Amino acid sequence: MTNDVIANDPQITMYGADWCRDCVRSKALLDARGVAYTYVDLVADETGAERAQAISGRTQIPVVVFPDGSHQVEPSDRDLEAKLTELGVL
């Protein structure tokens, strides 16, 4: 998959909850940068937390899943931006 394909169809998924400060921060960064992503609200989606834990092996959120198959758990803004840049999304 080329970076152009990733940029046009990012397939980024973020698992989070509105009560989580790190989730709110990561979601705000994605929104401010105009990044397309799917948000899985762990309060509204009964199986979302199980899927996030299966991906990360941890219970911490947010879990951000990228189209290259990698993920980040509780990423700092710097780490999240670096990954988005690496993928050609930013």
C-alpha positions in Angstrom: 0.0 0.0 0.0 1.4 3.4 -1.0 1.2 6.5 1.1 -1.1 8.0 -1.5 -3.6 5.1 -0.9 -3.3 5.6 2.9 -3.8 9.3 2.6 -6.9 8.9 0.5 -8.4 6.0 2.5 -6.7 6.2 5.9 -8.7 3.4 7.7 -7.7 4.8 11.1 -9.8 3.6 14.0 -9.7 5.2 17.5 -11.2 3.4 20.4 -12.0 5.8 23.2 -14.5 7.4 25.6 -15.6 10.9 26.2 -14.7 10.7 29.9 -11.1 9.9 29.1 -8.8 13.0 28.9 -6.2 11.2 26.7 -9.0 10.2 24.3 -10.4 13.7 24.2 -6.9 15.0 23.5 -6.1 12.5 20.7 -9.5 13.0 19.1 -9.1 16.7 19.1 -5.7 16.3 17.4 -7.2 14.1 14.7 -10.1 16.5 14.2 -7.8 19.6 14.1 -5.5 18.0 11.5 -8.5 17.0 9.4 -7.6 13.3 9.7 -10.4 10.9 8.6 -11.0 8.1 11.2 -13.6 5.9 12.7 -14.3 6.6 16.3 -15.5 3.7 18.5 -17.2 5.1 21.6 -16.6 2.5 24.3 -19.6 3.7 26.2 -22.0 3.2 23.3 -20.4 0.1 21.8 -20.7 -2.8 24.2 -18.0 -4.9 22.4 -15.6 -2.0 21.7 -13.6 -2.3 24.9 -13.1 -6.1 24.2 -11.9 -5.3 20.7 -9.6 -2.6 21.9 -8.1 -4.9 24.5 -7.7 -7.7 21.9 -5.7 -5.3 19.7 -3.5 -3.8 22.3 -3.3 -6.4 25.0 -4.0 -3.6 27.5 -7.0 -1.9 29.1 -5.7 1.7 28.7 -7.4 3.9 26.1 -7.3 5.5 23.6 -6.2 2.7 21.2 -5.5 4.1 17.8 -5.2 1.6 15.0 -3.4 2.5 11.8 -3.8 1.1 8.2 -0.3 -0.5 8.4 -1.6 -2.8 11.2 0.2 -1.0 14.0 -1.4 0.7 16.9 -0.7 3.1 19.7 -2.1 3.1 23.2 -2.4 6.5 25.0 -0.2 8.2 22.5 1.3 11.6 23.1 0.4 14.2 20.6 4.0 14.1 19.4 3.9 10.3 18.9 0.5 10.4 17.1 1.6 13.2 14.8 4.8 11.3 14.0 2.9 8.2 13.1 0.5 10.1 10.9 3.4 11.8 9.2 5.1 8.4 8.6 2.0 7.1 7.0 1.7 10.2 4.8 -1.6 11.2 6.3 -0.2 14.6 7.4 
